């Protein structure tokens, strides 16, 4: 988002790019991308030249797990900037000490954690629950439910294949609010819905 504000001097445009990038449904993405085209033809061309598979959740062919890995690289870049002027060996020692410190702090924190998923995933699930509050749920067939919210499209969730028409469930491997509502209706624990990669114990 920072890059877009810098390049096109428009916060509104940067926000539109983020909305398109994080759209899960193709139709939402297409509508958001069309808005960008209308607002700025150069920005639209820039994004098209990169290729939508490289920056959008919906066209990326694999599993992104909602992670932006380039942010990690930028953080690290910033952290080692102080050691840039040092000789190579000294710089490597600086990086080694810094990473050891980071991993140690992380280990201490994770040892104290008792939840069945990591704290960040738990936060995402809480947000999903909030977004679908007040929705009505209708059983369609075995393991399949239709969920109708106060706003937006109705959605169909398949608990057996861990998929939903909102696309969030299968893309993130974290249950969407629709899936959690469906699970609640039959007393299925959320542990059954979350991808193994997010669990604290296997
Ligand atoms: Zn859903």
Boltz pocket constraint, residues with backbone or C-beta under 6 A from the ligand:
constraints:
  - pocket:
      binder: B
      contacts: [[A, 155], [A, 156], [A, 157], [A, 164], [A, 165], [A, 166], [A, 167], [A, 168], [A, 169], [A, 176], [A, 177], [A, 178], [A, 179]]
      max_distance: 6.0
